[in-house]
Amino acid sequence: MTVSEYIFDFLHSKGCDTVYMVSGSSSMWLTDALCRNHDMKAVCCHHEQAAAMAADCYGRLNPAPGVCLATIGPGATNTITGVAGAYLDSSPVFVLTGQANSRLVQYQKATGIRQHGTQSLLLDNMVSPITKYFCCLENAQDIVQVMNDAYQAAMSGRKGPVWIDIPIDLQNKQITVSDGVPDGQSAPFDVVPPSAQMMQQLLDAKRPLILAGAGVRNGQAIDLLRQLSDRFDIPVVTSRGGIDVIPSNAPNFIGRPGSYGDRASHFSIQQCDFLLILGSRLSVSTTGYYPQRFGLHAYKVMVDIDQKELDKPDVPVDEAVCCDVSAYLTEVLNQLPSSPPAAWGQWRDHCVALRNQYPTVLPHYSHETPLNSYYFVHLLSTLAPNNANIVVDTGSVCNIVSQSWELKEGQRYLISGGLSAMGFWAGILGCAQLGRQLIALSGDGSVQMNVQEFATIHYNHLPVKLFVFQNHGYMLIRHNQHNYMNDRFLGVGPDSGLETPNFCKVAEAYGIKSCTISAGDDLSSKIREVLACNEAVVCQVEVQIFGDLAPRIASRVMPDGSLKAAEFDDLYPFLNQDE
């Protein structure tokens, strides 16, 4: 068995069945081994960034890591954006790259010469900061231990990408695989039971609240979260990364806080007296401009498997617990009484009333021309099926969709959370699962970042429904330049150096069906038609060029004319202070 054959046999044994790749001369033996491995499918992308993003989404949706295969030098560096996104969003990915002859690599390392092989770059210092494990293979026989070590790193604790760089002369070397090799299974996480003080604070609370993040799903704790919330009437808000841990119609779901959040969740966070933070790193985009006043009146317990996130000084927490979320919630449920205090149900009802009083999508949005993006997203979400994998690109589209999408039970919702990378819509390539609909939403600017993957969609007969918000440029940056640069626009639209195409014509060039949706159309009928199509469709949605993004954390004009960021529960459009 060769090194390359072993790599793909190993990955298949761990449940991987697909590799997202761009072929190249220095990965030739890896590519050939994949070609001859009938248990693995190759999805040949047109840019390594898209291949890495697809592997990222695959790793989030499946129990096995995603796999990305690229070649030397520029092939490797092209993957970096996708790998960085997977690292920040805790997605397990195996990156495999071809490298120059091992003799040349060793000389380059020993002497510090800038380059010794054609296209060759030493990757260690570049990619180690965005991976959990990196190895440039030096001895063919080492691949057995390297693959096991990499798998354990990718799948243990806070998951993330790993990278193996394989010199071309080692790819086809024969190796001996013996019994007794470590199986690479992740070690169990230590269980930290809730403290007596934590349980007492919770039981004494009148207004408990749960903030659920991506760690709830990563820690396989969704059912436990629902048990805790449903049995004890505890309302739940979710971070962006945790959107799909609870459906929007759940009786205890209140909202999604953040820089572009909703009033109900912000009011609830600032009014609660006990805040249980599960698997959320409390990013700046979640906590707002005054993190030290986030949940100001609450006893805060933060549970996370990453100690470095717990050590951050931004939000003062009363208890920081480094533990698997699932194990922690199991212990909490075991220690709670059989029924909740009466006050908890009253508090839950109050939070639900806030949600009903302050909807994100307002009634008059349905009458606006051009089409209001919030209204369109809300309508699309009501028509989308439960069995949908939804990928949302960054920028204004991510804010709008994350605020207004009505998540259904069974749907998965994926974004580029930490990196917020334009072009992330191409991650939909990694979301193909039997019986599930593929929906991607992106702005016209972001689609351009990976538009070449239209060819991949067409060739692989992926029935992707891509909704392109045509607002003629970068709407989020257009807002920033309007608000802070006195309308000095550059690089945001046709009047400032940036043009986007008619995506129906682009889709036609790639052999993909297309349509346009705009104000005045029978929107429901058109959306149903797109979703019902059994092949790929690019749907260009003509939306407002300068549509407002609200609610959001904004700045107030002070009496002296200066700007001051508003408090976390004082969202724009500003309510009167009595309200």
C-alpha positions as CSV (number, residue, x, y, z in Angstrom):
1,M,0.0,0.0,0.0
2,T,1.3,3.5,-0.9
3,V,1.2,6.6,1.3
4,S,-1.5,8.1,-0.9
5,E,-3.6,4.9,-0.9
6,Y,-3.4,4.7,2.9
7,I,-4.5,8.3,3.4
8,F,-7.8,7.7,1.6
9,D,-8.4,4.3,3.0
10,F,-7.9,5.8,6.5
11,L,-10.3,8.7,5.8
12,H,-12.9,6.3,4.4
13,S,-12.6,4.1,7.5
14,K,-13.5,7.2,9.6
15,G,-16.7,7.8,7.6
16,C,-15.5,10.3,4.9
17,D,-17.0,9.6,1.5
18,T,-16.3,12.8,-0.5
19,V,-13.1,14.8,-1.3
20,Y,-13.3,18.4,-2.6
21,M,-10.3,19.1,-4.8
22,V,-8.5,20.9,-7.5
23,S,-5.9,18.7,-9.2
24,G,-2.3,19.6,-9.8
25,S,1.0,18.2,-10.9
26,S,2.5,18.0,-7.4
27,S,-0.4,16.1,-6.0
28,M,-0.5,13.6,-8.9
29,W,-0.1,10.4,-6.8
30,L,-2.7,11.6,-4.3
31,T,-5.1,12.4,-7.1
32,D,-4.5,9.0,-8.7
33,A,-5.0,7.1,-5.4
34,L,-8.3,9.0,-5.0
35,C,-9.3,8.1,-8.6
36,R,-8.7,4.4,-7.9
37,N,-10.5,4.5,-4.5
38,H,-14.1,3.4,-5.4
39,D,-15.3,4.2,-1.9
40,M,-14.5,7.9,-2.2
41,K,-16.2,10.5,-4.5
42,A,-14.2,13.4,-5.9
43,V,-15.9,16.8,-6.4
44,C,-13.6,18.7,-8.7
45,C,-13.9,22.4,-7.9
46,H,-12.5,25.3,-9.9
47,H,-10.9,27.1,-7.0
48,E,-9.2,25.8,-3.9
49,Q,-11.0,28.4,-1.7
50,A,-14.3,26.9,-2.7
51,A,-13.0,23.4,-2.2
52,A,-12.0,24.3,1.4
53,M,-15.3,26.0,2.1
54,A,-17.2,22.9,0.8
55,A,-15.1,20.7,3.1
56,D,-15.9,23.0,6.0
57,C,-19.6,22.7,5.4
58,Y,-19.3,18.9,5.0
59,G,-17.5,18.7,8.3
60,R,-20.3,20.6,10.1
61,L,-23.1,18.4,8.6
62,N,-21.5,15.0,9.0
63,P,-20.0,12.9,11.8
64,A,-16.8,12.6,9.7
65,P,-14.4,15.5,8.8
66,G,-14.5,17.2,5.5
67,V,-11.6,16.6,3.1
68,C,-9.9,19.1,0.8
69,L,-7.2,18.1,-1.7
70,A,-4.9,20.8,-3.3
71,T,-1.6,21.0,-5.0
72,I,1.7,22.8,-4.2
73,G,2.3,26.5,-3.7
74,P,-0.6,28.6,-5.1
75,G,-3.0,25.6,-4.8
76,A,-2.1,25.5,-1.1
77,T,-2.3,29.2,-0.4
78,N,-5.7,29.4,-2.2
79,T,-7.2,27.1,0.4
80,I,-6.2,29.4,3.3
81,T,-9.3,31.5,3.4
82,G,-11.5,28.4,3.6
83,V,-9.3,26.8,6.2
84,A,-9.2,29.9,8.4
85,G,-13.0,30.0,8.3
86,A,-13.2,26.3,9.4
87,Y,-10.7,27.0,12.2
88,L,-12.7,29.9,13.6
89,D,-16.0,28.1,13.3
90,S,-14.7,24.8,14.8
91,S,-15.2,22.7,11.7
92,P,-13.2,19.5,11.3
93,V,-11.4,19.4,8.0
94,F,-8.5,17.4,6.6
95,V,-6.4,19.4,4.1
96,L,-4.1,17.4,1.9
97,T,-1.5,19.2,-0.2
98,G,1.2,18.1,-2.6
99,Q,4.7,19.4,-2.0
100,A,8.0,19.5,-3.7
101,N,10.5,16.6,-3.5
102,S,11.4,15.9,0.2
103,R,15.1,16.5,-0.5
104,L,14.4,20.0,-1.8
105,V,12.1,20.7,1.2
106,Q,14.7,19.5,3.7
107,Y,17.3,21.8,2.1
108,Q,14.9,24.7,2.1
109,K,14.2,24.2,5.8
110,A,17.9,23.7,6.7
111,T,19.2,26.8,4.8
112,G,16.4,29.2,5.0
113,I,16.6,29.7,1.2
114,R,13.5,31.5,-0.1
115,Q,12.6,28.7,-2.6
116,H,14.2,25.5,-3.8
117,G,11.5,23.6,-5.7
118,T,9.2,24.8,-8.5
119,Q,6.1,26.5,-7.0
120,S,7.3,25.3,-3.5
121,L,6.5,27.2,-0.3
122,L,7.1,26.1,3.2
123,L,3.6,26.1,4.7
124,D,4.3,25.5,8.4
125,N,4.4,29.1,9.6
126,M,1.6,30.1,7.3
127,V,-1.0,27.5,8.2
128,S,-0.1,26.4,11.8
129,P,-2.0,29.5,13.3
130,I,-5.2,28.4,11.5
131,T,-5.0,24.6,12.1
132,K,-5.0,22.3,15.1
133,Y,-2.3,20.1,13.6
134,F,0.2,20.6,10.7
135,C,2.7,18.1,9.4
136,C,5.0,18.1,6.4
137,L,5.7,14.4,5.9
138,E,9.4,13.6,6.1
139,N,9.3,9.8,6.2
140,A,6.7,7.7,4.3
141,Q,6.2,5.2,7.1
142,D,5.3,8.0,9.5
143,I,2.0,8.6,7.6
144,V,0.2,6.0,9.8
145,Q,0.9,7.9,13.0
146,V,0.5,11.2,11.3
147,M,-3.1,10.4,10.1
148,N,-4.1,9.1,13.5
149,D,-2.6,12.2,15.3
150,A,-4.3,14.5,12.8
151,Y,-7.7,12.8,13.2
152,Q,-7.6,13.0,17.0
153,A,-6.7,16.7,16.8
154,A,-9.5,17.4,14.3
155,M,-12.2,15.6,16.2
156,S,-11.3,16.2,19.9
157,G,-12.2,19.1,22.1
158,R,-13.0,22.2,20.1
159,K,-12.9,20.7,16.6
160,G,-11.0,22.2,13.7
161,P,-9.0,21.7,10.5
162,V,-5.7,19.8,10.2
163,W,-3.2,20.0,7.4
164,I,-0.9,17.3,6.0
165,D,1.7,18.4,3.3
166,I,3.0,15.5,1.4
167,P,6.2,15.7,-0.8
168,I,5.6,14.2,-4.3
169,D,8.4,11.6,-3.9
170,L,6.7,10.2,-0.7
171,Q,3.2,10.1,-2.1
172,N,3.8,6.8,-4.0
173,K,6.2,5.2,-1.5
174,Q,5.2,1.8,-0.3
175,I,4.5,1.4,3.4
176,T,3.7,-1.4,5.8
177,V,0.6,-1.1,7.9
178,S,0.7,-3.2,11.1
179,D,-1.8,-4.0,13.7
180,G,-1.7,-2.1,17.0
181,V,-1.7,1.4,15.6
182,P,-3.7,3.9,17.7
183,D,-7.1,4.2,16.3
184,G,-7.3,8.0,16.5
185,Q,-10.5,8.1,18.5
186,S,-11.0,11.4,20.4
187,A,-10.5,11.2,24.2
188,P,-13.6,11.9,26.4
189,F,-13.8,15.4,27.9
190,D,-13.6,15.8,31.6
191,V,-17.0,16.2,33.3
192,V,-17.2,19.3,35.5
193,P,-20.5,19.2,37.5
194,P,-22.3,22.4,38.2
195,S,-21.2,24.1,41.4
196,A,-23.5,24.3,44.4
197,Q,-23.4,28.0,44.1
198,M,-24.4,27.9,40.5
199,M,-27.4,25.6,41.3
200,Q,-28.5,27.8,44.1
201,Q,-28.2,31.0,42.0
202,L,-30.3,29.3,39.3
203,L,-33.0,28.1,41.7
204,D,-33.1,31.5,43.4
205,A,-33.5,33.3,40.1
206,K,-36.7,34.8,39.0
207,R,-35.7,35.5,35.4
208,P,-33.3,32.8,34.0
209,L,-32.2,32.9,30.4
210,I,-30.1,30.6,28.2
211,L,-27.8,31.9,25.5
212,A,-27.0,28.9,23.1
213,G,-24.1,29.0,20.7
214,A,-22.5,26.6,18.1
215,G,-21.0,24.6,21.0
216,V,-24.5,23.2,21.7
217,R,-24.6,21.4,18.4
218,N,-20.9,20.6,18.3
219,G,-21.3,19.1,21.8
220,Q,-24.3,17.0,20.7
221,A,-26.4,18.8,23.4
222,I,-29.4,19.9,21.4
223,D,-31.8,17.5,23.0
224,L,-30.5,18.4,26.5
225,L,-31.0,22.1,25.8
226,R,-34.6,21.4,24.7
227,Q,-35.2,19.3,27.8
228,L,-33.9,22.1,30.1
229,S,-35.8,24.8,28.3
230,D,-39.1,22.9,27.8
231,R,-39.3,21.2,31.2
232,F,-38.4,24.3,33.2
233,D,-39.9,27.2,31.1
234,I,-36.5,28.8,30.5
235,P,-36.4,31.1,27.5
236,V,-33.6,30.7,24.9
237,V,-31.7,33.1,22.7
238,T,-29.1,32.0,20.2
239,S,-25.9,33.4,18.8
240,R,-25.3,33.5,15.1
241,G,-23.4,30.2,15.3
242,G,-26.2,28.6,17.3
243,I,-29.1,29.6,15.1
244,D,-30.1,26.1,14.1
245,V,-30.0,24.6,17.6
246,I,-33.7,25.5,18.2
247,P,-36.6,26.2,15.7
248,S,-38.1,29.7,15.6
249,N,-41.5,28.3,16.5
250,A,-40.3,26.7,19.7
251,P,-42.4,28.0,22.6
252,N,-39.4,29.2,24.5
253,F,-37.4,30.7,21.6
254,I,-37.0,34.5,22.0
255,G,-34.5,35.7,19.4
256,R,-31.0,36.2,18.2
257,P,-28.9,39.0,19.8
258,G,-26.0,40.9,18.2
259,S,-24.9,43.9,16.3
260,Y,-27.8,43.1,14.0
261,G,-30.2,41.4,16.4
262,D,-33.7,41.8,17.6
263,R,-35.3,43.8,20.4
264,A,-36.8,40.9,22.3
265,S,-33.5,39.1,22.8
266,H,-31.7,42.3,23.8
267,F,-34.4,43.2,26.3
268,S,-34.4,39.7,27.7
269,I,-30.6,39.6,28.1
270,Q,-30.6,42.9,29.9
271,Q,-33.5,42.0,32.1
272,C,-32.6,38.5,33.1
273,D,-31.1,37.7,36.6
274,F,-29.4,34.4,35.6
275,L,-27.7,33.9,32.3
276,L,-26.5,30.4,31.3
277,I,-24.1,30.8,28.3
278,L,-23.7,27.4,26.5
279,G,-21.0,27.0,23.8
280,S,-20.9,30.7,22.7
281,R,-17.6,32.5,22.7
282,L,-19.4,35.8,23.3
283,S,-18.0,37.5,20.3
284,V,-18.0,41.3,20.0
285,S,-20.8,41.0,17.3
286,T,-22.9,39.2,20.0
287,T,-22.3,41.4,23.0
288,G,-22.2,44.9,21.4
289,Y,-20.0,47.9,22.2
290,Y,-20.2,47.6,26.0
291,P,-19.4,43.9,26.8
292,Q,-18.8,44.7,30.5
293,R,-22.5,45.6,30.7
294,F,-23.8,42.6,28.8
295,G,-26.4,40.8,31.0
296,L,-25.6,43.5,33.6
297,H,-28.1,42.3,36.2
298,A,-27.5,38.5,35.7
299,Y,-25.4,35.9,37.5
300,K,-23.5,34.6,34.5
301,V,-22.3,31.1,34.0
302,M,-20.3,30.4,30.8
303,V,-19.7,26.8,29.7
304,D,-17.2,26.2,26.9
305,I,-14.6,23.5,25.9
306,D,-12.0,26.2,25.0
307,Q,-10.3,27.6,28.1
308,K,-8.9,30.5,26.1
309,E,-12.4,31.7,25.3
310,L,-13.3,31.5,29.0
311,D,-10.2,33.5,29.9
312,K,-11.2,36.5,27.8
313,P,-11.9,39.6,30.0
314,D,-14.5,41.2,27.8
315,V,-17.7,40.0,29.6
316,P,-17.3,39.5,33.3
317,V,-18.8,36.1,34.2
318,D,-19.3,34.8,37.6
319,E,-18.5,31.2,36.7
320,A,-16.4,30.0,33.8
321,V,-16.7,26.2,33.3
322,C,-14.3,24.4,30.9
323,C,-16.4,21.4,30.1
324,D,-18.3,19.6,27.4
325,V,-21.8,21.2,27.1
326,S,-23.6,17.9,26.9
327,A,-22.0,16.5,30.1
328,Y,-22.7,19.8,32.0
329,L,-26.3,19.9,31.0
330,T,-26.8,16.3,32.0
331,E,-25.6,17.1,35.5
332,V,-27.8,20.3,35.7
333,L,-30.9,18.3,34.7
334,N,-30.1,15.7,37.3
335,Q,-29.9,18.3,40.1
336,L,-33.0,20.3,39.2
337,P,-36.3,19.6,41.0
338,S,-39.2,18.0,39.1
339,S,-41.0,21.2,38.3
340,P,-39.9,24.9,37.8
341,P,-40.5,27.7,40.2
342,A,-43.8,29.6,39.3
343,A,-41.9,32.8,38.5
344,W,-40.0,31.1,35.6
345,G,-43.2,30.5,33.6
346,Q,-44.3,34.1,34.1
347,W,-40.8,35.3,33.0
348,R,-41.0,33.1,29.9
349,D,-44.4,34.6,29.1
350,H,-43.0,38.1,29.4
351,C,-40.1,37.3,27.0
352,V,-42.5,35.7,24.5
353,A,-44.7,38.8,24.7
354,L,-41.6,40.9,23.8
355,R,-41.0,38.7,20.8
356,N,-44.5,39.2,19.6
357,Q,-44.5,42.9,20.3
358,Y,-41.3,43.6,18.4
359,P,-41.1,41.5,15.2
360,T,-38.1,42.0,12.9
361,V,-40.1,41.9,9.7
362,L,-42.7,44.7,9.9
363,P,-46.1,44.6,8.0
364,H,-45.3,47.5,5.7
365,Y,-42.2,45.7,4.3
366,S,-44.5,43.7,2.0
367,H,-45.6,46.8,0.1
368,E,-42.2,48.3,-0.6
369,T,-40.8,48.8,-4.1
370,P,-38.1,47.7,-4.9
371,L,-38.4,44.4,-3.0
372,N,-37.6,44.6,0.7
373,S,-35.0,42.0,1.5
374,Y,-36.4,41.3,5.0
375,Y,-39.8,40.5,3.6
376,F,-38.4,38.3,0.8
377,V,-36.3,36.3,3.3
378,H,-39.2,35.9,5.7
379,L,-41.5,34.6,2.8
380,L,-38.8,32.3,1.5
381,S,-38.3,30.8,5.0
382,T,-42.0,30.1,5.4
383,L,-41.9,28.1,2.1
384,A,-38.6,26.3,2.5
385,P,-38.9,22.7,3.5
386,N,-37.9,21.2,6.9
387,N,-35.3,19.0,5.2
388,A,-33.1,21.9,3.9
389,N,-29.4,22.7,4.3
390,I,-29.1,26.4,4.1
391,V,-25.9,28.3,3.4
392,V,-25.8,32.0,3.9
393,D,-23.0,34.2,2.6
394,T,-21.7,37.2,4.4
395,G,-22.3,41.0,4.4
396,S,-25.8,42.5,4.5
397,V,-27.3,39.3,3.3
398,C,-26.0,37.4,6.4
399,N,-27.4,40.1,8.7
400,I,-30.8,40.2,7.0
401,V,-31.3,36.5,6.7
402,S,-30.0,35.8,10.2
403,Q,-32.5,38.3,11.6
404,S,-35.5,37.3,9.6
405,W,-35.2,33.6,8.7
406,E,-37.9,31.5,10.4
407,L,-36.0,28.3,11.2
408,K,-37.9,25.1,11.0
409,E,-37.3,21.9,12.8
410,G,-34.8,19.8,10.9
411,Q,-33.2,22.6,9.0
412,R,-29.4,23.3,9.1
413,Y,-28.2,26.9,8.9
414,L,-24.5,27.5,8.0
415,I,-22.7,30.8,7.8
416,S,-19.1,32.0,7.8
417,G,-19.3,33.1,11.4
418,G,-15.9,34.1,12.7
419,L,-14.2,35.0,9.4
420,S,-17.3,36.3,7.6
421,A,-15.8,35.4,4.2
422,M,-17.4,36.6,1.0
423,G,-18.0,33.7,-1.4
424,F,-19.0,31.4,1.4
425,W,-22.1,30.5,-0.6
426,A,-19.9,28.0,-2.4
427,G,-19.9,25.9,0.8
428,I,-23.2,24.6,-0.5
429,L,-21.1,22.2,-2.6
430,G,-20.3,20.3,0.6
431,C,-24.0,20.1,1.8
432,A,-25.4,17.5,-0.6
433,Q,-27.2,14.9,1.5
434,L,-29.8,12.4,0.3
435,G,-33.3,13.8,0.5
436,R,-32.3,17.3,1.6
437,Q,-32.8,20.5,-0.3
438,L,-29.9,22.7,-1.0
439,I,-30.5,26.5,-0.5
440,A,-27.9,29.2,-0.7
441,L,-28.4,32.9,-0.3
442,S,-25.8,35.5,-1.3
443,G,-25.3,39.1,-2.3
444,D,-24.3,39.9,-5.9
445,G,-20.8,40.9,-4.7
446,S,-20.2,37.8,-2.7
447,V,-21.4,35.5,-5.6
448,Q,-18.6,36.9,-7.7
449,M,-16.0,35.7,-5.3
450,N,-16.7,32.1,-6.3
451,V,-18.8,32.4,-9.4
452,Q,-16.6,29.8,-11.1
453,E,-18.3,27.1,-9.0
454,F,-21.4,27.4,-11.2
455,A,-19.5,25.0,-13.4
456,T,-19.1,22.6,-10.4
457,I,-22.8,22.7,-9.6
458,H,-23.7,22.0,-13.3
459,Y,-21.3,19.2,-13.8
460,N,-22.2,17.4,-10.6
461,H,-26.0,17.9,-11.1
462,L,-26.3,19.5,-7.7
463,P,-29.9,20.8,-7.4
464,V,-28.7,24.0,-5.6
465,K,-31.2,26.8,-5.3
466,L,-29.0,30.0,-5.2
467,F,-30.9,33.2,-4.4
468,V,-28.7,36.2,-5.4
469,F,-29.7,39.5,-3.8
470,Q,-29.0,41.9,-6.7
471,N,-28.4,45.3,-5.0
472,H,-25.7,46.3,-7.5
473,G,-22.7,46.1,-5.2
474,Y,-21.7,45.9,-1.6
475,M,-24.7,47.2,0.4
476,L,-23.2,46.8,3.8
477,I,-20.1,48.9,2.8
478,R,-22.3,51.3,1.0
479,H,-24.1,51.9,4.3
480,N,-20.8,52.4,6.1
481,Q,-19.5,55.0,3.6
482,H,-22.9,56.8,3.8
483,N,-22.9,56.8,7.6
484,Y,-19.3,57.6,8.4
485,M,-17.6,59.0,5.2
486,N,-20.2,61.6,4.2
487,D,-21.2,59.7,1.1
488,R,-17.7,59.4,-0.3
489,F,-18.3,56.1,-2.1
490,L,-15.6,53.9,-3.5
491,G,-15.8,50.3,-4.6
492,V,-19.4,49.7,-3.6
493,G,-21.4,50.0,-6.9
494,P,-21.5,51.1,-10.5
495,D,-21.1,54.8,-9.6
496,S,-17.9,54.1,-7.5
497,G,-15.8,51.6,-9.5
498,L,-17.6,48.3,-9.0
499,E,-20.0,46.5,-11.3
500,T,-21.8,43.2,-10.9
501,P,-23.3,41.2,-13.8
502,N,-26.7,40.0,-14.7
503,F,-26.5,36.6,-13.0
504,C,-29.3,35.1,-15.2
505,K,-26.9,35.5,-18.2
506,V,-24.0,34.1,-16.2
507,A,-26.1,31.1,-15.2
508,E,-27.1,30.6,-18.8
509,A,-23.4,30.5,-19.8
510,Y,-22.8,27.7,-17.3
511,G,-25.9,25.8,-18.5
512,I,-27.9,26.5,-15.3
513,K,-31.6,27.5,-15.2
514,S,-32.3,31.0,-13.9
515,C,-35.1,33.4,-13.1
516,T,-35.6,36.9,-11.7
517,I,-37.9,37.9,-8.8
518,S,-38.8,41.5,-8.2
519,A,-41.5,43.6,-6.6
520,G,-44.9,43.1,-8.2
521,D,-44.4,39.4,-8.9
522,D,-46.4,36.7,-7.4
523,L,-43.6,36.0,-5.0
524,S,-45.0,32.9,-3.3
525,S,-45.7,31.2,-6.7
526,K,-42.2,32.0,-8.0
527,I,-40.4,30.8,-4.9
528,R,-42.4,27.6,-4.9
529,E,-41.5,27.1,-8.6
530,V,-37.8,27.5,-7.8
531,L,-37.9,25.2,-4.8
532,A,-39.8,22.5,-6.7
533,C,-37.4,22.4,-9.6
534,N,-35.4,19.1,-9.6
535,E,-32.2,20.8,-10.9
536,A,-30.1,23.8,-10.1
537,V,-31.6,27.3,-10.3
538,V,-30.0,30.7,-10.0
539,C,-32.7,33.1,-8.8
540,Q,-31.8,36.8,-9.1
541,V,-33.8,38.8,-6.6
542,E,-34.1,42.5,-7.4
543,V,-33.9,44.1,-3.9
544,Q,-33.5,47.6,-2.6
545,I,-30.1,49.1,-3.4
546,F,-30.0,51.1,-0.1
547,G,-32.4,49.1,2.0
548,D,-32.2,49.8,5.7
549,L,-30.6,47.2,8.0
550,A,-32.6,47.1,11.2
551,P,-32.8,46.5,14.1
552,R,-29.2,47.1,14.8
553,I,-26.8,48.6,17.4
554,A,-26.1,52.1,16.2
555,S,-24.9,55.4,17.6
556,R,-26.9,58.2,19.1
557,V,-26.2,61.9,18.4
558,M,-25.3,63.6,21.6
559,P,-26.3,67.2,22.5
560,D,-22.8,68.4,21.5
561,G,-23.1,66.7,18.1
562,S,-20.8,63.8,18.9
563,L,-21.7,60.2,18.3
564,K,-22.0,57.7,21.1
565,A,-22.7,54.0,20.7
566,A,-26.1,53.2,22.1
567,E,-26.6,50.7,24.9
568,F,-27.2,47.0,24.1
569,D,-30.9,47.2,24.6
570,D,-31.3,50.5,22.8
571,L,-31.5,49.4,19.2
572,Y,-32.0,51.5,16.1
573,P,-34.6,52.6,15.0
574,F,-34.6,54.1,18.5
575,L,-37.7,53.8,20.6
576,N,-38.7,56.6,22.9
577,Q,-37.0,56.3,26.2
578,D,-40.1,55.6,28.2
579,E,-40.8,52.5,26.1
